[in-house]
């Protein structure tokens, strides 16, 4: 019987998973090195959507000390999305505070009670600045099983907010990203900018970069569109293109 790979991977999400990497991984607290290793692994705790890095104990440069007890109980959400803090663990282990250069990141490290990860310590992606080789990493490690494919398209697309046209294009880019719905990115020249107003919102994506956001100029508060003005090299083609939330405005193919 044939196996649908995505179904198998989804079933594995309930387990503690890891994948070795040969990249030289470093993390800093301000300017002080916290870890330095060429034997790191990428780790997903059970039900965690995004991974973190773990390194052998001999790669830990900062000082680890037992952290205060974290949340307990049976009310853990079924999916641990990126908005749920690193300190909310879904597998047995020991939480540590991390100190370097006189500063302490509380509960920013975790040792696993697992034979395959014995001696490894995982670190909070948000608590430190990260380097893979000499390139910075933002948000969290890239998932080696996650793809982002950008394709040029001739789909005729129109974006509406009620009776107001926000954008219309016959030359969008379509972004296909693992486990996510396809996204339609529209050239800046095809966007009705007088209908939008920029906001202070920003988000980080380890695959695409830092996103800026817009709301409706004459509508309620709330972001309805985003763009990567200076995307990371793998996503450079979407620079300046605009994508709209299709659950907040109408994105239709004509």
N, C-alpha and C positions, 0 to 999 in steps of 0.2 A: 504494500500500500504506500502510495506517495506521501511524502511529508511536506507540509507547508512550513517553511523555515520560520516565518514570522510567528506562527502559532507556537512553535517549539521555544523560540526565544522568549515569548510572552510567558509561557509556563515557567521558565527558569527564573523569571523576575521575583518569584517568591523565595528564592534561595540566595545564600551568600555566594557571590561570584567574584572571580578575579582573572586578570590577564596580564602576564609579564610584559614589560616594555624594555627595550634597550636604550631608550633615551636617557641622557644625563639630566636628572631632575634636581632642582634646587628650590627652596622656599625661604623667603626673608620676612622678618618682622621689622618693619622700617628698613634699616640697612643691615641688620644683623641676620646672619645665616642661621636658619632653624634646622634645615636638613640638606643633605648633599649625598646623592646616591646614583649609581648606574645600575642598580638592581631593584628598581621600583616595580610595583605592580599597580594596575588600575583596579579599583575595588568598587563593587556595587553591593551595598547592604540589601537585605531582603526588602522588596517593595520600593527601593530607591530608584527614581527615574534617572538621575545623573550620577556619574561616578566621582570618586575622589582618588587621590594618590596615597599609597602606603609604601613605606620603606623599611628595610631591616633595621634593627636597633642600632647597628654600627654606623648607619647613615644619619642618625639623629644627632645634631650638633647642639640644639637648645636643651634646656633642663626640663625634664618632665616631673611633675608632682601630682599626686592624686587630686582629682577634681571633686567638688561638692557633688552629692548625689543628684542625678538628673531626673527628669519626669518619669513617673511610674504609673502603672494602671493598665487597664485593658481597653482604653479608649483611643489607641493608636489608629490613625486613619489608614484605609486600605492601600493608599498610594502616598508615598513620601515624595512630594513634588519639590522643586527647588526652593519654594517659599518656606518649607519646614526646615528648621535649623539643623545643622550637623549634630548638635547635642542630643537630638531625638533618635536614639539608636534602635534598631530592630533586630539585633543579634546580640548574644551574650558577649561581654567584654568589660574592659576597664577604661574609664574616661580619665584624661590627664589635662592639667593646665600646662601651658608651654611658656617658658620664660627665656628671653634672650635680650641682652643689652639693657637689662633693668626693666623691661616691659614684659607683661604677662598677657597671653591670650587664654582666656578661661575656657576650659572644656573643649579645647581646639584639637585634641589628639585622642586616639582611641586604639587600644590594644585588643585584639580578637581572641576569644576563647574558642579557637578552631585549630585543629592539628595542621592543616595545610597553610595557615597563615600565622603559625606560632612564631613569635619573635618579630613580627611586622607591626608597625604602628601607622595608622591612618591619620591624615591631617585634614582639617577643615579648609576647603578651597577658598572660602570667603575671608578667612582670618589672616592670610598671608599674601605676599606677592610671589608669583611663580615664574620659573624659567624652565623651558624644555630646551636643552643645549643652551644657546644664548638668546633664544627668542622668548619674549614674554607670553604668558598664557593668562587669559582672563576668564572669569566666571567659574569654570571647572575644566578638568581634563577632557580632551576630545575623546569621544567613544570610538574605539577602533572599528566597531560594527555599525557605525552611523554614517550615512552618506548625505551629501547635499549636492544635487545635480541642478545646474542652471541651464535652461534651454530657451533659445529664441523661438518665438511663436508668431503666427499670423492670425491668431484668434482675435475676433472683434469683441472687445470688452467695453462695457459701460458701467460706471459706478454712479448710483443715485442715492440721495437722501431725500425721501419724499419725491417732490417734483423737481428738485434741484440736482442738476448734473454736476458731479464732482470731478469726473474724469471720463475720457473715452479714447480708446486706442485700438489700432490694428497691428501694433508691433510690441506687445508686452514680452516680458521675460517670465517664464514659469519656473518656479523653484519647487523641486521635488525633494523632500527631506524625510528620512527614515522615520516611520511611525507617526508622521504628521500629515495633515491634509495639504494638498498642493496649494501654493500661494501664487497669486498673479501680481507681478510688479509692473507698474506702468511708467513709461518715460516721463520725466519731469515736464517736458514740453506739452504733454497731453493731459496735464492736471490743471483744473480751474483753481488757481492759487488764491483768488479773491474770495473763494468760498471756505478757505481754511485759515486757521491761525495756529502758529507754533505754540507748543507748551514746554514746560521745563522737564518733562519726563525723559528719562533715558533708561535703556536696558542693555545688558551685555550678553553677547552670544559668542561662545568659543569658536564657532564655525564662520560667523559672518562679521562680527565686530560690535561696535556701539551704535545703537539705533536712536534716532531722534523722532519726536512725535508731533502730531497735529490734531486739533479738534475742529469742529464746525465753527466757522467764524460767527455765525448768528444762531447757534444752537446751544444746547446744554453743555456743561463741562463734561469732560471725558474724552480720552484719546480715541480717534477713529482711524488714524493712518500712521504709518511709520516709514522711515527711510534710513538706509545706511549711507551716509555721505562719504565716509572714507572707510570702506569695508576692509576686512583682512584679505590678504592676497588670494586665497582660494575662491573668494566671492567678489572679486574686484568688478565683475561685469554688472553687478546690481548697484554700483555707485550712483546715487542720485535718483534711482528709481523709487517709486512710491507704492506701498502695499496698503490695502484697506481691510479693516476687520469686516468680514462678510456677515457677521452676526449683528453688526451695528448699522451697517448701510447695505444697500442692495448692490451686489456685484453680479452682473449678468453677462452671459455670452450671447451675442446677437447672431 
